[in-house]
Amino acid sequence: MRRSLILAAPVGAVLGSLLLVAAPAQAETGPRVEALVGLDRISLDEGQYGLGTYNKSGFTYGGALGYDYQIAPVVSVGADVELDGSTARYHGGPSMLSAGRDFYFGGRATLALSPLTHVYAKVGYANARITANLPGYSASTNGDGVRFGVGLQQSLAPRIYGLVEYRYTSYQDNFSRNQLLTGLGFRF
């Protein structure tokens, strides 16, 4: 009995793997909602004014709504709308830099690697609330920018998926951010 159990486990794993490989990958389509959390590193480069570069890391949190449309068996295109907040704040003597809410709207392309795994790339418009108080410079404004991102989605259940995403956003006035996010999504 013990020997048959030892033999059955690898045979079952191989058969299960073959079923996954035999199932064709298919691009996702339809509406989705995501909850996001991650690391946020903000930077303000004021080197041309002799003020240096200011960096600070914090956490980002927020959510996204999106819609994907299948254009080929393993490819879909879509749109995202996202609203995030950030805890990233820089305080150094009389200098302060902080990032507030961040709004994003953009497009993305998704490639199905397997029935459960998808990769995507995104690009779009971002607008962040930026507050800077530096020697000789003080402003609180909404900064426009461009965001580029890449990510990986892994199905966890029929309509639920986890994701990991890296993104870089370049805003006006030498302000930028690098973010590494994880999230949980639901497809309708």
Residue pairs with C-beta under 8 A, 6 or more apart in sequence:
20 114
20 115
20 116
23 115
24 73
24 115
25 73
25 74
25 112
25 113
25 114
25 115
26 70
26 73
26 74
26 112
26 115
27 68
27 70
27 71
27 72
27 73
27 74
27 75
27 76
27 110
27 111
27 112
27 118
28 68
28 70
28 76
28 110
28 112
28 118
28 187
29 68
29 69
29 70
29 76
30 67
30 68
30 187
30 188
31 65
31 66
31 67
31 187
31 188
32 65
32 66
32 67
32 68
32 185
32 186
32 187
32 188
33 63
33 64
33 65
33 66
33 185
33 186
33 188
34 63
34 64
34 65
34 66
34 163
34 183
34 184
34 185
34 186
35 63
35 183
35 184
35 185
36 60
36 61
36 62
36 63
36 64
36 82
36 84
36 165
36 181
36 182
36 183
37 59
37 60
37 61
37 181
37 182
37 183
38 59
38 60
38 61
38 165
38 179
38 180
38 181
38 182
38 183
39 57
39 58
39 59
39 60
39 179
39 180
39 181
40 57
40 58
40 59
40 60
40 86
40 87
40 88
40 99
40 177
40 178
40 179
41 55
41 56
41 57
41 88
41 177
41 178
41 179
42 55
42 56
42 57
42 58
42 86
42 88
42 90
42 97
42 98
42 99
42 175
42 176
42 177
43 53
43 54
43 55
43 175
43 176
43 177
43 178
44 53
44 54
44 90
44 97
44 132
44 173
44 174
44 175
45 53
45 174
45 176
46 52
46 53
46 54
46 134
46 137
46 174
47 53
49 136
49 137
51 134
51 135
51 136
51 137
54 90
54 92
54 95
54 97
54 134
55 90
56 88
56 89
56 90
56 97
57 88
58 86
58 87
58 88
58 89
58 99
59 86
59 87
59 88
60 84
60 85
60 86
60 87
60 88
60 102
60 179
60 181
61 84
61 85
61 86
62 82
62 83
62 84
62 85
62 102
63 82
63 83
63 84
64 80
64 81
64 82
64 83
64 104
64 183
65 80
65 81
65 82
66 78
66 79
66 80
66 81
66 108
67 78
67 79
68 76
68 77
68 78
68 108
68 110
69 76
69 77
69 78
70 76
71 77
73 112
74 111
74 112
75 109
75 110
75 111
75 112
76 109
76 110
76 112
77 107
77 108
77 109
77 110
78 107
78 108
78 109
78 110
79 105
79 106
79 107
79 108
80 104
80 105
80 106
80 107
80 108
80 122
80 124
81 104
81 105
82 102
82 103
82 104
82 105
83 101
83 102
83 103
83 104
84 101
84 102
84 104
85 100
85 101
85 102
86 98
86 99
86 100
86 102
88 98
88 99
88 177
89 96
89 97
89 98
89 99
90 96
90 97
90 98
94 133
94 134
94 135
95 133
95 134
95 135
96 131
96 132
96 133
96 134
97 130
97 131
97 132
97 133
97 134
98 130
98 131
98 132
99 128
99 129
99 130
99 177
100 128
100 129
100 130
100 131
101 128
101 129
102 126
102 127
102 128
102 129
102 169
103 126
103 127
103 128
104 124
104 125
104 126
104 127
104 147
105 124
105 125
106 122
106 123
106 124
106 125
106 126
106 147
107 122
107 123
107 124
108 120
108 121
108 122
108 123
109 120
109 121
109 122
110 118
110 119
110 120
110 153
111 118
111 119
111 120
112 118
113 119
115 155
116 154
116 155
117 152
117 153
117 154
117 155
118 152
118 153
119 150
119 151
119 152
119 153
120 150
120 151
120 152
120 153
121 148
121 149
121 150
121 151
122 147
122 148
122 149
122 150
122 151
122 167
123 146
123 147
123 148
123 149
124 146
124 147
125 144
125 145
125 146
125 147
126 144
126 145
126 146
126 147
126 169
126 171
127 142
127 143
127 144
127 145
128 142
128 143
128 145
128 169
128 171
128 175
128 177
129 140
129 141
129 142
129 143
130 139
130 140
130 141
130 142
130 143
130 171
130 173
130 175
131 139
131 140
132 138
132 139
132 140
132 175
139 173
141 173
143 171
143 172
143 173
143 175
144 171
144 172
145 169
145 170
145 171
145 172
145 175
145 176
146 169
146 170
147 167
147 168
147 169
148 167
148 168
148 169
149 165
149 166
149 167
149 168
150 165
150 166
150 167
151 163
151 164
151 165
151 166
152 163
152 164
152 165
153 161
153 162
153 163
153 185
154 161
154 162
154 163
155 161
156 162
159 186
159 187
159 188
160 184
160 185
160 186
160 187
161 184
161 185
161 186
161 187
162 182
162 183
162 184
162 185
163 181
163 182
163 183
163 184
163 185
164 180
164 181
164 182
165 179
165 180
165 181
165 182
165 183
166 178
166 179
166 180
166 181
167 178
167 179
167 181
168 176
168 177
168 178
168 179
169 176
169 177
169 179
170 176
171 177
